[in-house]
Each structure stands twice: as C-alpha cells, then as structure tokens.
C-alpha cells in the first residue's frame, strides 16, 4: 500500500442545492483522487456499513435495486428497470436490467437477488454490524424467482418502507461469490464483488482503501450521469483535523472529510471549497434506557429535553453546515416536522424536576429519596463532534441539577453494549431517508435500545405507518408519531449530523445521494 499521505478519496458531502459539483472546466488533470478520512471504514461489506465513513467507501462498489432522487425523494430504477408493489404492501416485484454484470463477470439475475436477501435473514446474520440491513428485511418470507429477470420479494406483513430500503447502500446487491462467504470474510475489501462503478483494488484494515474505476460500467441510475471521473480513488485514515487541513494546502490530499471549525479558515485560504448536506433519518439523540436508573422516569427525560441549548452545541462544537435537532427526525427526512417542545428552557426543566420531587443539594446535583439525579451516556468517537458536544451537554445538564458522566467506547464495543441495553443512555444517530427509521430504532418491536415495553400510544402507529401505502396518509401518521415520541422522551434530539468536506480547487465529479452518501460519477457533457 502507499503511504498514508498518498491514499485518499472523494468528498463526503455536497449540499442539496449544489447536487453534482463537477464540470469540464474545473476538472483536475489527475486521474487519482486522494481523500483523507477522519476515521477508518469498519468493514468493506456494504451490508455491514455501520458508520458514515464505511458507507461512503462501500457505495462506490455496490449498486442497489432502486435509487432515490436527492431533491424530491422519489424512488426510481437502478438495477431494476421496473418495480411494483402489491396493493397490500406485502410483496414487491422487481424486473431486472438485462445488461448488468458484477466485476467478476457474473450476470445479475433474480436468483442473485434472492441469495443476497436470504443471507441477510439467515441465522448466520448475527453481526451487530448487519442490524440496519437485516432490519430493513423484518418480516421477510422469501424471494420468488419466476424467471431470471423477475424477483418477487415477499413479507409476512405490510412493509411499504422496503422500497426505500431497496435504494440504500446496506441492501446493495453483491455477487454470488461474495454472498457465499461468511460475514467476517466479507469485511475484507478483496472479498467484496459488486456491480458498481468501482472495485476494491486495495484494503488495509483501519488504514486505507483503494478503488479502481471499472471500465464498461453503464447502468448509472441517473440519465444525467455517465462514468466515474477518477480512475483511482485512494482513501486514507488521517484522524487529526489539522493534519488533514494542512495536507490540502500542501497538495498531499485532494479532499478531506469532517474539517473541524478551527481548520476551515486554513482550508479556505488554500482555495478549498467547503460543502455540506444534512443527513436524513434519526439525528444525534440521547436515547434513554427506560428500564433502569433515573431515566426510567418520564419527567426526567422531559427535563433533559428542555435543558439542552442546541444552538450553543452547534456554534461551539460544530460550526457552519450543521443545525440543531428540532425533532426525532432530521430535517431532510420525508415527513419531518419541527416540534416546539424541542427547545431550550431552563426554567421549564427545573420546574419539571421540582414537581417530580428532585431537590437541589449543596453540590448542585439534585436528589430524591437519597438517590442522586445522575446517569451515564455511552458513545463512539467515530464522529469528531461527539466528545465536545457531550462535554457541553454535561455542563448544560449540571445547570439544572443533573449529573451526567460520559463513556467513550470503540465502535465494536459501542455496538455490542448498545444492542445488549447495557447503558443508562446512548448517544448516536442513524442515516436513512425514510421515516420508518422511527419504527426500526425507537419501536418496542424494533431494536428497542430503550428496553421499554409496548406503548399503546406509539407502537400501533409505528406499525401502521409501515403498512400504509398512501404517502399522504402515511406522513400524517408520522407527524403524530414525532409529537408522541418527543413527549414520551424515548429519544431526546440533540443535533443533526451533516456531511461536511473540503475539496481542493480543480477536483470535481462528486455528489451525494438522498441518504447523504457519496457518489463519484460525472455529469454528461463533462470531461
């Protein structure tokens, strides 16, 4: 592998207004794009992509059955040239293109689609990293293959969210040779064979990944896109934001992820362009474990909601390109509504705690029946803003008498403890351009990190929206759900995640899809 300053890749973000930031007269002469990642991709397999850095790498290798328009949210063909949902939302028929091949030459057939979905619902699919992919397939019964070009995916219950899931990176379709491997084996880049515009040509776990453009790729989902701009894309892990910024100025990197506020002036002075796009889905939230500790009390959860000064969190720790969370859905998610109760109101927080019997003590931390008002939050430091945000949250909560402690974990330990419910509160986000993320992450029948029981005011509606085919009717249900989830405090919104990147002058051909995931394809007419 090349040295760490030589391996890089493409920008992680582009605003919705910018779309594809590429044109003929700004294209660099280089056929190589070197990009500095802020953290390492955890696995080469798109089905196991649990971090933004991982998804952005894996998407270049794997295509999906459908695509989602980044401006309108409309679903459109990709590997499938046509699709149709049954009236009851229990089965979905995909007619596949007849010209698609994987990079090993294997043709795309309905049996390949079946093998991909069967693997994600098998007993072997137990990795915590496959939770999002397998969650898209909850209730999966089988895939019928009446002919090589027709795949009929069937579910036990109505599951209208599956169509949008079919456009995600996690449900990217892989070659039979990859699907036949174990999920551990699929984490090596050389084991992952997709139908995308790039192939893995190098993979060094926790250090770097190299992609090579695939000649002959011709099934991009957008008629305005042709082939990828760069012949080689080199990703490297450069954890220090200052080093990443300096490498743009010195010409060692062409683009960098996650420039921190203190480094953005340096990047702009070097001629780099800063771009950003808010991620849809679940914003960064504090999700309480409602089965234990002080957060089992709804009043405490409500007090935490109003004790947070979200604009201060953004201004202090994140800067331009980020926004405070105003709902349990991020603002770019279909069906989002701002909730007036997601506000900063110290007086309201104190009043709620007073009414619940939590009294101030000499050190400022409240007590009730000899019990301190204290809880711990676990998080993964994958995103640079997590630590400073939580440290400021700690101070904000202390101002109303709540003692917050913070525990940073490796990504694998974080995923394991989160799945096991071994925490008081968990801080995380999930990117998805569909409101069903509320069911899959906050529902009692979903991952249920809150460890809560069935809630008759919320869980029936979560199931109902998943089976409602009429878009307008479904979004009315989602509107009600957001209000009830905020009121219950099952997820406390904090800030919205944005993809922010800096791109050196002369480098283009990059864009982000509806889920905020990197695309490296060039518009028609550009060179």
N, C-alpha and C positions, 0 to 999 in steps of 0.2 A: 504493500500500500504506500501511497505517497505520504509526505509529512503532513502534520495537522494543519499547517498554514496553506497547503495546496488543495485540500479536499473541501469542497463547499457545494452549495446548491442554490436553488431559486428562492425568491422572496416568498414569505409565507402569507402575505396579505395584500389585498388591493381593495379599495373601497368600492361599494356598490356602484357609485357614480362613475368610477374610473373604468370598471369592467376589465377589459384586457389592456394592460399597459404596454402596448407594443406597436411599433410602426417601422416602416422601412428605413426612415432616415435617422432613427435613434438606435438601431441595432448595432451591437458591438461586432468587431471583426472576429472575435474569438468564437470558436465552436464549443468552448467549455465555459460552463457557469460554475463558479466556486462559491459555496454558500456555507456560512458559519451558523451552526445550530447552537442554541443555548443549553440544550440537554440532549442526551443520547436517545435515538429511537430504541424502544424496548424490544422490538420484535419485527422481523421483515414481513410477517404474515398479516395482511390487512384484516383478517377476522379477529386478530388478537391485538389490534391497534388500540391502545388504551390512553395514549397521550397525543396531543396535537402534533408534536414533532414526528411521532411514528406515523400518524395518518398522512401527513404531508409527503412523506417519503413513499409510503406504500401505494398511495393513489396513482402514482405515475406508472405503476406496473400492472395494476388490476383495473379492468373496466367492470361496469355494472349493467344489469339488465335495462335499467332506466336512468335518466338524468333528470335534474331539477333545475329549472330556469332560475338563475341567480337574482333576477329582478322581480319576476312575478310569482315564483314558487311553483309554477305549472310543471307537471311531470311530462316527459317526452321520451321518445325511443332512444336507445343506445345499442346494446347488444340485441335487444328485442326490437324488431321493426314495427310491431304492433302489440298491444296489450288490451285486456278486457277483464273487468271484474264482474262476478256473478251478482245478481240483484240482492242477494242476502249477504254479500261480502265475505263468503266463506271459501270461495275459490277464485283463482286468478290465472288467466290463460295468457301465455307469452308466445308469440310467433317470432322465432329467432331469425336473424340475418343469416344468409347462406354463404357469406364470404369471409366470416371471421375465423381466424386461427390463433392459437396460442403461440408463444415464441418458440416452442419446440416443434411446431408444425402440426400439432394435433388440431383437428377442426372442432369448432363449437357445436355441440348437439344438445338436445333436450336431456339425454342421459347424463351429460356432464353437469348440467344444472341440477339435476336430481342428486347426483353424488355430492355436490357442494352442500346442498341444504340438508341432506341426510347426515353428513358428517357433523354439521353444527348442532344437530339434535340427537346425536348418539350418546351413549353412556360415556364414551371417551372424552366428550366435550365438557370437561370439568375444570379447565383452567379458569382462574379468576379473570384472565385477560380476554376470554371469549364471552363474558357476561353480556356485553352490549349486542354482539352479533346473535347469540342464541336467544336473547330477549326479544329481538325482532321476530323470532320464529315461535314464540309461545303459542301453544295450541296446534302446532304443525302436525298434520297427519301423514301426508305423503306428497310426492310429486308424480303425477301420471305422465307418461311419455307415449302418446298415441302414434307419433311419428317423429323422425329425427329433428324436426324444426318446431315442434309444439310441446311446450311444458305447461302442465296444469298443476299449480301449487294449491293444495287443499288444507284447510284448517278446521278444527272441531267447532269453533265459534266464529262469529263475525270478527273480522280483523282488517278493517279498512286502512289502518296505518301501514300495512305491509307494502303497499305500493310505493310509498315514500321510502320505506326501508330498503326496497329493491334498488334505490338510487344511491345508497350510502356506500362508503368505502368498505365498511365491515362486511357487507354482503357482496363484495366484488367476486366475480367468478374466476376460479383458478383451474388450471389444467388437471386432468386426472392423475398425473404423476405426482403432483403436489398434494392433492386431496388424499391420496393413498398413504401419505406419510403421517406420523404422529404429530400432534400439535407442538410438541417440543422440537421435533426436527424441522417443522415449518418456520421456526424462528430464524433459521439461517438464510441469508439472502439468496444463496445459490440454490436453495431448495424450492424457492417460490417462482413458479412459472405462470405468468398471466397473459392476457391478450392486449395489454396496454401499450402506449407509445414508447415505453422504455423497458429495459430489462436490467436486472441486477448483474453487474459485472464485478463487483467487489463488495465485501461486507466484513467489517471488523467490529465485533460486538462492543458497544459502549464507546466506540471511537469514530468510525466513519462508514460511509456507504457510497458506492459509486454506481451510477446508472449510465447505460449506453442507449442511444436512440435506436429504435427498431425500424429498419428500412421496410417500406411496403405497408406501413400502418395506414389504414384508410377508412376507419369507421368511427371517427370522432362524432360525438353526439350533436354538435352544433355545426350547421352548414357554413357558418362563418369561420370555422377553424379548419386548418389543414394539419400539417405535421408539426412536430415539436421543433422549436427554434434551435436548440442546442444539441450537438451530437453527444456531448458528455456532460453529465451533471455530477458534481463532486460535493458531497455533504461531509462536513467535519464537525466535531463537537468542540466548541470554544466557550466554556462556561462563563468567563468573565466578560461582562458587557463592554468594559473599557478596552479590552484586547480586541473584541470583535469590531468595535468602532474604529480603533486605530488601524486595523487591518484593511478597512475600506480605504482610509486615507493613504496608506502605503501601497495599495494595489495588490495586496496579497489575497483579498477576498472581493467578490463582486456583489454579494448581498449578505445581509445578516438578519437573523431573527431576533425579536424581542429587545430592540435597543432601549435601554433604560433612560429615564428623563434626563439625567445628568450628562448623558453622552450624545444627546440629539443635536445640540448646537455644533459639536465637533463634526458630526456626520453631515450636517447641512453645509458647513463651511467647506467640506471636502467635495461638495457637489452631489451628494447622495440625495435621493428622493425618499421621503418617509411616507408610507402608505399604511392604511389600517382598514379593518372591517370588523364590526361586532359579530361575535359568534351567536347563532341561534341556539335554542334549547334551554337547558337549565343554567341560569347564571351561577356565579360562585355563591354558594349558600352555606350557612351553618345548618346542618341537619341534625336535630337533637335525637338522642336515644330516649324515646318516650317511655321506656320500660324501667328506667332506673335513675337515681340521682335527682337533683333539683329540677332538671329539665322535664321530668315526668309531670310537673305542674304547668298547666296551660298558661297561667298568669305569668310565670317566669319567662316562658317562651315569648309571650306578647311584650313583656318589658324589654327583653333583648332586642326585639324588632324596632321599638321606638327609641332605644338608647344609642343606636348606631348613626353616626354622622357620615353618611355615604359620600357626599360631595368632598368632604375632607379626606376620606380614604383615597379617592381618585386623584385629587390635586396633590396630595403628599406623596403617595407611593407609585402612581401610575402615569399621570400627566395626560397630554393630548392624545386623542384616539380612543380613550376609554370613557365609559359612562357609569354612573351609579345604577345599581339594580333597582327597579321600581315594581317588580312583580316576581312571582315564582317562575315566569317565563322571561327569557331575554327579549329585547325589543324587536329583533329581526325574526322572531318565530311567528309563523302564521297563527292568528288568534290571540296574540299578545294584548293585554290591557294593563295600563298603569293602575296601581291600587293606592288610594290616598292614605291607607294605613301603613304603607311602607314609607315612613317619614322619620325625621329626626325630631324628637320631642322629649327632652329630658324630664320635664315636669310630669308628662303622662307616664313615663317609665317609673318614676319614683312613686307616683300615686298608685299605680297598679301594684307595685311591690308592698306599699304600705297597706293597701286593702287586703292583700294576701297574707299579712301577718309577718312580713320580713322587716325586722327592725335594725336600724343602724347601731353599730358598736363603736368602741373607742378607736379602732384602726380603720374605720370607714366601711368595712365589709359587713353586710347585713347578716343577721342570724334569725333562726326561728326554732324554738324548742331546743336550743343548744346546738343546732346544726348550722354551719356556715353556708352562705349562698355562694357556692364555688363549683366549678366544673372544668373539665379538661377538654381540649379540642385536638384531634389528630389531623395531620395534613401531610401531603407530599410536596417537597420543594421543587417539583418539576417546573413550575412557573415562577419566575424570579420575584413576582409581586406578592406571592403568598406570605412570606415571612414578614415583610414590613407591614402588610395590611393587617395581619393578625396581631402584631405587636401594637398597632394603633387601636384596633378593636379592644385589645386588653385594657388600654388606658381609658377608652370611652366607657367600657362597662364598669370599670372601677369607679368612675364618676357617679354612678347610680348605686354603688354598693355591691357589685358583682365581682367576684374574684375568678378570673379566667387564667388557666395555665395552658401552655402550648406545647405540643409534642410533634416534632418532625420525624417522619419515617421514610425509609427507602420506598420506592414505588411499589415493589412487590409486597413488603410488609404492610404498607398502607392498604393495598387492595385486599390482602388477607384479613386484616383486622376490621376493615370496613364491612366485608362480607359476613364476618362472624358476629358483628354487632358488639365488638369489644372496644367500646368508646363511650364517652358521655355525649360528645358531639363530633361530627366530621365535617371538614371544610373541603369542598370540591365543586366541580362543575361538570356538565356533560353537554357536548355539542350535538344537536340534532335539529333539523329544520322541519319539525313536526311536533304538535302539542302532545302527542301520545307519550312524550318523554315524562309527562306528569304521572301517567299510569305506571310506566315501567320502573321509575325510580322512587316515586312517592306513594304508590298504591300498596295496600296491605297484601295484595297478591303479586306484586312486583318484587324488586329486590328488597324493598321494605327495610332500608337501613335504619329507620326509626324504631324498628322492633315493636310496632304497635299492632293493636287488634283492629278488627273491622270497624269502620266508621260509617254509619248509615247515611250521614250527610255528604259523604265524599266518595266512598268506594263504588256505590252503584253508578254514579255519574262517570267515574273513570272508565268503567266497563262499557257504559252506554256510548260514550264518545268514540270508543274504539270500534263500535259496530254500526255507527251512523254514517251512511254513505252520502247523504245530502250535506254538502260543505257548509252552507249557511246554518243549518240546524246543528251541525256538529260544533261549529265555532261558538254558538250561543251556549252550549253546554260547557265548553272550555272556558268561556267568560265567567260563568257561575263558579266553576271549579277553582279558578285562580283566587277569587274572593274568599272562598271557604278554606282553601289551603293556607292562605295568609292568616285568616282568623284563628285557625287551629294551631298555627305555628309549627306545622310539620316540616317546613323548610323556611329558613329565615334568609331572605335575599340580602346580598352584600354588594357586590359589584358585578358588572358584566365583563366577561372576557372579550378582548379584541385581539385579532391577529395584527401585530404591528411589525413592520420590517423596514429596513433601509436598503436601497438598491443603488449601486454606483451608476454614475452617468454612462449612458451608452448601452445599458443592458435592459432588454425588454422581453416580450413574449411570455409574460407571466400573468396569471389571473387567479381568482378564487371563485369557487362554485357556491351554490346556495347554502351549503353547510360550512362555509369558510375554509374549504380545503383547497390546497394548491393545485393549479393546473398549469402545465407548461406546453401550451400549444399556441401556434402563431396564427393571426388573422389572415384570411385570404387577401392576396394583393400585397402582402408584406414580404420582405426577403431578408 
